[in-house]
Amino acid sequence: MNLPAQTVDAYLARIKGVRPRRADAAALRELQQRHLLTVPFENLSIHLGEPLVLEDRPLLEKIVGARRGGFCYELNGAFAALLRALGYRVTLLQGRVFGDGGRLGIPYDHLALRVETVDGTGPWLADVGFGDHSHHPLLLGERGEQADPAGIFQIVEAPEGDLDVLRGGKPQFRLDTRPRELVDFEAGAWWHRTSPASHFTQSLVCSLLTEEGRITLTGRKLVTTVRGERQERPLDGDEEVLAAYRKHFGLELDRVPEVRRTQS
C-alpha cells in the first residue's frame, strides 16, 4: 500500500515527529523514539471486543485515525508502513519470545522490523511493539554489546541461523531472519487474542515510555516509574480510570476495559 502524503503527515503528527530529509539511521532513531513516547503498547482491543485486521489501512486507521495503540503486530505493522513511505526498505521478521525458564513461545509470537537505510549503516532492528525494550534501533549485524537508554543489548547467533536478542544478558526473543508478510502473523495474533494461555487474554495493559521513565495502567492500577523509582496507585471508580487513559495515554474510551474470560 502506497500511503498518501496526508496519511504520512498525519502519522508524523501523531508521533510528534517531522518528515526526515532522507531515510538515514539518525532519522530512524528519532522516529522510533518518538513512536515509543507517543503511541502506547496496549492490548485493550482484546478486552473491548474490537477486531484486529492485519492490513495497512485498518492498522493506520486505529493508530493514526483513532489515536489508539496496540501490540506488536499492530504497532510494528503500522510503523513499517510509515517507514516504507519515508523511503526505508523494511522487512518483517517473526520472533518467539522467551518466557519463564527460558521456554520459547509460539511461532509468530512477535513481529519485528529489519530496516535498511540510505546511508548504508544497517541493517537495523527497529521495534516499537515489545513494550519495555530498547529505545533506539539495534544493529542487526553487530555481535558485541550495544548501549541504549534502556540498558545493554546484544544480538547473538542462535541455532538454525536465528538470532537471539538479549537485554542485560537475558534473552528477550529469538528472531527468524527470513522475510515475512503481515498475513503470516494472523495465526499468532489469533492465538494471543483468544488463547487462555496467552498473557494478553489474562490481563489488561496500557504502557508508554516517558522522558523520565515509564507509565503503565494495568486494569485499575497506575504504575509510574521516574528515574528508576516506582510508584503504584489504585484508581477508584470508572471515571478515574477513564480519566487516566485520557490524561496519560491520550485514549478516549467510552467504557472501562475489563478482562474478558476465555475458555480453558
C-alpha positions as CSV (number, residue, x, y, z in Angstrom):
1,M,0.0,0.0,0.0
2,N,1.4,3.4,-1.0
3,L,0.5,5.8,1.7
4,P,-1.0,9.2,0.6
5,A,1.0,12.2,1.6
6,Q,-1.7,13.3,4.0
7,T,-1.7,10.0,5.8
8,V,2.1,10.2,6.2
9,D,1.8,13.7,7.6
10,A,-1.0,12.6,10.0
11,Y,1.1,9.7,11.2
12,L,4.1,12.0,11.8
13,A,1.8,14.5,13.6
14,R,0.6,11.5,15.7
15,I,4.1,10.8,16.9
16,K,5.1,14.5,17.1
17,G,7.8,13.9,14.5
18,V,8.8,15.7,11.3
19,R,9.4,14.3,7.8
20,P,13.1,13.4,7.6
21,R,15.1,14.8,4.8
22,R,16.4,11.4,3.9
23,A,15.8,7.8,5.2
24,D,19.0,7.5,7.2
25,A,19.9,6.0,10.6
26,A,19.6,9.2,12.5
27,A,16.1,9.8,11.3
28,L,15.1,6.2,12.0
29,R,16.4,6.5,15.6
30,E,14.3,9.7,16.1
31,L,11.2,8.1,14.6
32,Q,11.4,5.0,16.8
33,Q,11.9,7.1,20.0
34,R,9.1,9.5,19.0
35,H,6.8,6.5,18.4
36,L,7.6,4.9,21.8
37,L,6.9,8.2,23.6
38,T,3.5,8.8,21.9
39,V,1.8,5.5,20.9
40,P,1.1,3.2,23.8
41,F,1.7,-0.5,23.9
42,E,-1.8,-1.8,24.8
43,N,-4.0,-4.9,24.5
44,L,-7.3,-3.2,25.2
45,S,-9.0,-4.2,21.9
46,I,-8.9,-7.9,23.1
47,H,-11.0,-7.0,26.1
48,L,-13.2,-4.4,24.4
49,G,-14.2,-7.0,21.7
50,E,-12.6,-5.0,18.9
51,P,-11.4,-6.7,15.7
52,L,-7.8,-7.0,14.7
53,V,-7.2,-6.8,10.9
54,L,-3.6,-7.2,9.8
55,E,-3.7,-4.9,6.9
56,D,-2.1,-1.5,6.4
57,R,-5.3,0.5,6.2
58,P,-7.1,-0.7,9.3
59,L,-3.9,-0.6,11.3
60,L,-3.4,3.0,10.3
61,E,-7.0,3.9,10.9
62,K,-6.6,2.6,14.5
63,I,-3.3,4.1,15.4
64,V,-3.4,7.3,13.4
65,G,-7.1,7.9,12.9
66,A,-8.4,6.7,16.3
67,R,-5.2,7.7,18.1
68,R,-5.0,4.3,19.8
69,G,-2.1,2.0,20.5
70,G,-1.8,-1.8,20.1
71,F,0.6,-4.7,20.5
72,C,3.5,-5.9,18.3
73,Y,1.5,-6.9,15.2
74,E,-0.3,-3.6,15.1
75,L,2.4,-1.2,16.2
76,N,5.3,-2.6,14.1
77,G,2.9,-3.3,11.2
78,A,1.8,0.3,11.1
79,F,5.4,1.6,11.7
80,A,6.6,-0.5,8.8
81,A,4.1,1.2,6.5
82,L,5.3,4.6,7.7
83,L,9.0,3.8,7.2
84,R,8.4,2.5,3.7
85,A,6.5,5.6,2.8
86,L,9.5,7.6,4.0
87,G,12.0,5.7,1.8
88,Y,13.3,2.9,4.1
89,R,13.5,-0.7,3.0
90,V,11.6,-2.7,5.6
91,T,11.4,-6.5,6.1
92,L,9.0,-8.1,8.6
93,L,10.6,-10.7,10.8
94,Q,8.9,-13.2,13.1
95,G,10.2,-13.9,16.6
96,R,9.5,-16.2,19.5
97,V,9.5,-14.6,23.0
98,F,11.4,-16.2,25.8
99,G,9.2,-17.0,28.7
100,D,9.6,-18.5,32.2
101,G,12.5,-20.8,32.4
102,G,13.8,-19.8,29.0
103,R,11.0,-21.5,27.2
104,L,10.3,-20.1,23.8
105,G,6.8,-19.0,22.9
106,I,4.8,-19.9,19.8
107,P,6.0,-19.2,16.2
108,Y,5.0,-15.7,15.1
109,D,4.9,-14.7,18.8
110,H,6.4,-11.3,17.9
111,L,6.7,-9.1,14.8
112,A,9.9,-7.0,14.5
113,L,11.4,-5.0,11.6
114,R,14.6,-5.2,9.7
115,V,15.3,-1.8,8.3
116,E,17.8,-0.7,5.6
117,T,18.8,3.0,5.4
118,V,20.2,5.1,2.6
119,D,23.4,5.8,4.5
120,G,24.3,2.1,4.5
121,T,24.8,1.8,8.2
122,G,22.5,-1.1,8.9
123,P,20.6,-3.2,8.6
124,W,18.9,-2.2,11.8
125,L,16.4,-4.0,14.1
126,A,13.6,-1.5,14.7
127,D,10.9,-2.3,17.2
128,V,8.1,-0.2,18.7
129,G,6.0,-3.2,19.7
130,F,7.7,-5.0,22.5
131,G,6.7,-2.8,25.4
132,D,9.6,-2.0,27.7
133,H,12.5,-2.6,25.3
134,S,15.3,-0.7,23.5
135,H,14.6,3.0,22.9
136,H,16.8,3.0,19.7
137,P,17.1,0.6,16.8
138,L,19.8,-2.0,17.2
139,L,22.4,-3.0,14.6
140,L,21.5,-6.4,13.4
141,G,25.0,-7.3,12.2
142,E,26.7,-6.3,15.5
143,R,27.5,-9.1,17.9
144,G,29.0,-7.0,20.6
145,E,27.2,-5.1,23.3
146,Q,25.0,-2.2,22.2
147,A,24.4,0.6,24.7
148,D,20.9,2.0,24.9
149,P,19.0,4.3,27.4
150,A,17.1,1.1,28.4
151,G,20.2,-0.9,29.1
152,I,22.8,-3.1,27.4
153,F,21.6,-5.1,24.4
154,Q,23.3,-7.8,22.4
155,I,22.3,-9.8,19.3
156,V,23.9,-13.2,19.2
157,E,23.8,-16.2,16.9
158,A,21.2,-18.9,17.7
159,P,20.5,-22.4,16.3
160,E,19.4,-22.8,12.6
161,G,20.6,-19.3,11.6
162,D,18.3,-17.5,14.0
163,L,19.3,-14.6,16.2
164,D,18.7,-14.1,20.0
165,V,18.1,-10.5,21.3
166,L,19.5,-10.1,24.8
167,R,18.9,-7.3,27.3
168,G,21.3,-7.2,30.2
169,G,22.5,-10.7,29.2
170,K,18.9,-12.2,29.4
171,P,17.4,-13.5,26.2
172,Q,14.3,-11.5,25.2
173,F,13.2,-13.1,21.9
174,R,14.6,-15.2,19.1
175,L,14.4,-13.9,15.5
176,D,14.0,-15.8,12.3
177,T,15.7,-13.7,9.7
178,R,13.6,-14.9,6.7
179,P,11.3,-12.2,5.2
180,R,7.6,-12.4,6.2
181,E,4.4,-10.7,5.2
182,L,1.7,-9.3,7.5
183,V,-0.7,-12.1,6.6
184,D,1.8,-14.6,8.0
185,F,1.2,-13.3,11.5
186,E,-2.5,-13.9,11.6
187,A,-2.3,-17.3,13.4
188,G,0.0,-15.8,16.1
189,A,-2.3,-12.8,16.5
190,W,-5.4,-15.0,16.7
191,W,-3.7,-17.2,19.4
192,H,-2.8,-14.1,21.5
193,R,-6.3,-12.7,21.2
194,T,-8.1,-16.0,22.1
195,S,-6.0,-18.5,24.0
196,P,-6.3,-18.7,27.8
197,A,-2.6,-19.4,27.8
198,S,-1.8,-16.0,26.3
199,H,-0.8,-13.4,28.8
200,F,-2.7,-10.9,26.7
201,T,-6.0,-12.6,27.4
202,Q,-5.2,-12.9,31.1
203,S,-4.7,-9.2,31.9
204,L,-5.0,-5.6,30.8
205,V,-2.0,-3.5,29.9
206,C,-1.5,0.1,28.6
207,S,2.1,1.3,28.8
208,L,4.0,4.2,27.5
209,L,7.7,5.3,27.6
210,T,8.1,8.8,29.1
211,E,11.1,11.2,29.1
212,E,11.8,10.2,32.7
213,G,10.8,6.5,32.8
214,R,7.5,4.8,32.0
215,I,3.8,4.9,32.9
216,T,1.6,1.8,32.9
217,L,-2.1,1.3,33.6
218,T,-2.9,-2.4,34.4
219,G,-6.6,-2.7,35.0
220,R,-7.2,-0.2,37.8
221,K,-3.7,0.3,39.0
222,L,-1.5,3.1,37.7
223,V,2.3,2.4,37.9
224,T,4.7,5.3,37.4
225,T,8.5,4.9,37.1
226,V,10.5,8.1,37.3
227,R,14.3,7.8,37.1
228,G,14.2,4.3,38.4
229,E,11.7,5.0,41.3
230,R,8.5,3.0,41.0
231,Q,5.1,4.2,42.5
232,E,1.8,2.4,42.4
233,R,-1.6,3.9,42.9
234,P,-5.0,2.2,42.8
235,L,-7.7,4.1,40.9
236,D,-11.2,4.5,42.3
237,G,-14.2,4.2,40.0
238,D,-14.7,4.1,36.3
239,E,-14.4,7.9,35.8
240,E,-10.9,7.9,37.4
241,V,-9.8,5.0,35.2
242,L,-11.2,6.6,32.0
243,A,-9.5,9.9,33.0
244,A,-6.2,8.1,33.5
245,Y,-6.4,6.6,30.0
246,R,-7.2,10.0,28.6
247,K,-4.6,12.0,30.5
248,H,-1.6,9.7,30.4
249,F,-2.1,7.9,27.1
250,G,-4.4,10.1,25.0
251,L,-7.0,7.3,24.8
252,E,-10.7,8.4,24.6
253,L,-12.6,5.3,25.7
254,D,-16.4,5.0,26.1
255,R,-16.1,2.3,28.8
256,V,-13.6,0.8,31.1
257,P,-11.9,-2.3,29.6
258,E,-12.4,-5.4,31.8
259,V,-10.6,-8.7,31.3
260,R,-12.7,-11.0,29.2
261,R,-12.7,-14.5,30.5
262,T,-11.7,-17.2,28.0
263,Q,-12.5,-20.9,28.0
264,S,-9.7,-23.1,29.4
